[in-house]
Amino acid sequence: MTKLNLAQLCWRVVDDCCGENLRKSYGYPEANES
């Protein structure tokens, strides 16, 4: 597994745990995959 895959997996877990509020607070765009 590449580092990029790990990063995507981490953000998927973060999305599951914290949702949009965390991404918005850090200024991240909406995820391409929902």
C-alpha positions, 0 to 999 in steps of 0.5 A, a space after each residue: 500500500 502506498 503512502 497516498 493510499 494510507 492518506 486516503 484511508 486516514 481521511 476516510 476514517 476521519 470522515 467516518 469519525 468526525 464528518 464534514 465539520 472537521 474538514 471545514 474547520 481545516 479548510 479541506 474540500 469536499 471528498 470526491 467519494 462519499 
